[in-house]
Amino acid sequence: MVSDPVSKSLEWSKKGYMGMALLLMINEKPLTGYDIMRSIRVTTDGSWNPTPGGVYPVLKKLETEGLVHGEWYVHNGRKCKTYIITDNGKRTLESVLLKQSQIALGINRLFESFMKDIFGSESLFITRPSIFALLETESIKQELEELDAKRESVLELLDSLQRYLAGLDAKIAELKRESTF
């Protein structure tokens, strides 16, 4: 049983994202349930190790909802089922990714606000959700300008962190001086 809040949150996230993860993977190429479990484990460097009890019920649900369909075949004398995304599954995946990107952007804004409160910087480097990068088409000049702006933001954040660290060091030194008798 998971008791610490971080582990519990990660477990909830994994369960909540299973359907989207499966659709993402099956969208790339048809896969069996076993292939999906292995690929998730490899892609996440073992931090997410889905079980058949976690994957197959979600695949069945996706199939029932018409988002994927399965095709049976025999491999080395064993029956195997390959899952293929449907057109409806592709449309659903696009909608889900867009909504998840909007949520991630909102969370980034909250994080940026928190960082500004902590470090006092007005232009922190916060990465946009990657889906927006996929949906946008930018020229090389625009991309270079954005990278330069991000670089400047990182330098400002680094400067702010260095000032904050210097303040912490000064406070630590002051407390050490006060604590000596």
Secondary structure as GFF3:
##gff-version 3
##sequence-region A 1 181
A	DSSP	alpha_helix	5	28	.	.	.	ID=ss1
A	DSSP	beta_strand	31	32	.	.	.	ID=ss2
A	DSSP	alpha_helix	33	43	.	.	.	ID=ss3
A	DSSP	alpha_helix	52	64	.	.	.	ID=ss4
A	DSSP	beta_strand	68	75	.	.	.	ID=ss5
A	DSSP	beta_strand	78	85	.	.	.	ID=ss6
A	DSSP	alpha_helix	87	119	.	.	.	ID=ss7
A	DSSP	alpha_helix	130	135	.	.	.	ID=ss8
A	DSSP	alpha_helix	140	179	.	.	.	ID=ss9
###
